[in-house]
Amino acid sequence: MDRLSRYLAEHSTGQTEALGWIERQTHVRTNHARMLTGAVQGRFLKMLVGALSPERVLEIGTFTGYSAVCMAMSLPAGGHLDTLEINDELEDLIMEGFDRAGVGEKVSLIIGDAKESLAMLRKEILEDRARPEYDLVYIDANKREYPEYYGLVFDIVKAGGYILADNVLWDGKVLEDPMPTDRQTLGIAEFNDMVARDPRVESVIIPVRDGLNFIRKL
C-alpha cells in the first residue's frame, strides 16, 4: 500500500467484519485480489447509495461481492440490487459474503456473460415490463466492453438516474501520449470520450482510486 492509500484508509471509516472477511477470502481464494474494490472506495459507494437512496441498482461485475455488499447495506427499505458476474466459480464465496453481511435478501446474483444478461434485463424491462428501470448502474467489469455496456444500460436507467463506471483512468494509461493500444485501454478511452460527447447526460470524473466516471442521465 502506497503512502496516499495508507493515509486515506487511516482517515476514512473502516470496513465491517463481513467486508473484512470478503477481503481476506479474496486474497486467499483468488489470483486477482487487486481487482477488489477495497475499504475506501467501498465506503464511498456505501455513502453514495445512502445519499441517492436508489430503489433499484444494477452492478456489472460482482467479482467477490465486496462492492455489492457496500451498496446493498445502504439500500432503502424495499430496495434491491441485481449484480452480474461471469465467473461461476466465485458463486459460493459471493453468496457466503452476502449472508455474512446480512444483505442476501436485498441482492440477486446473475451468473453469465454480462452482455447476454443485459440483453435479458432489457427485454424484461422494456418489452415485458416485468422489472422496473434502474436508478443507479455501477459498471466494473471487462474494460474492453465498457462502450457496449453503456449502450445496453442507457435505456434501462430512469431519467434522472445515474451510471457510475470504475477504472476510467486505468492506471493513467488514458493520459499517455501516445496512448497504449491494448484493448482494455482503448475500451476505457472510447467510453470516456463517448460519455463526454453524449448530450443526454452530464458527467464528472472523480480521481478516487483508479477513477470513477459519475454520469447523470438527463
Stockholm file with secondary structure:
# STOCKHOLM 1.0

chainA/1-218         MDRLSRYLAEHSTGQTEALGWIERQTHVRTNHARMLTGAVQGRFLKMLVGALSPERVLEIGTFTGYSAVCMAMSLPAGGHLDTLEINDELEDLIMEGFDRAGVGEKVSLIIGDAKESLAMLRKEILEDRARPEYDLVYIDANKREYPEYYGLVFDIVKAGGYILADNVLWDGKVLEDPMPTDRQTLGIAEFNDMVARDPRVESVIIPVRDGLNFIRKL
#=GR chainA/1-218 SS CCHHHHHHHHTSCCCCHHHHHHHHHHHHHCSCGGGSCCHHHHHHHHHHHHHHCCSEEEEECCTTSHHHHHHHTTCCTTCEEEEEESCGGGHHHHHHHHHHHTCGGGEEEEESCHHHHHHHHHIIIIISCCSCCEEEEEECSCGGGHHHHHHHHHTTEEEEEEEEEECSSGGGGGGCSSCCCSHHHHHHHHHHHHHHHCTTEEEEEECSTTCEEEEEEC
#=GC SS_cons         CCHHHHHHHHTSCCCCHHHHHHHHHHHHHCSCGGGSCCHHHHHHHHHHHHHHCCSEEEEECCTTSHHHHHHHTTCCTTCEEEEEESCGGGHHHHHHHHHHHTCGGGEEEEESCHHHHHHHHHIIIIISCCSCCEEEEEECSCGGGHHHHHHHHHTTEEEEEEEEEECSSGGGGGGCSSCCCSHHHHHHHHHHHHHHHCTTEEEEEECSTTCEEEEEEC
//
